[in-house]
């Protein structure tokens, strides 16, 4: 199970890099995040360390998604006010 979680994290990492480079699709990143969430659900319920790790991963991915979507990565925080 943990090997599948690590493999899924690598996919999410690759999709995040592509999205940050402008070559990615946020929809694919969102789908990968959902798949990862399904993979870790059982582990997260059993293991506090995994739960804490997942909370951090989810927080980072959610913030990155919003920053990419809003153009903050390319134009800085002024993009939020546009």
Secondary structure, 3 states (H helix, E strand, C coil): CHHHHHHHHHHHHHHHHHHHCCCCCHHHHHHHHHHHHHHHHHHHHHCHHHHHHHHHHHHHHHHHHHHHHCCHHHHCHHHHHC
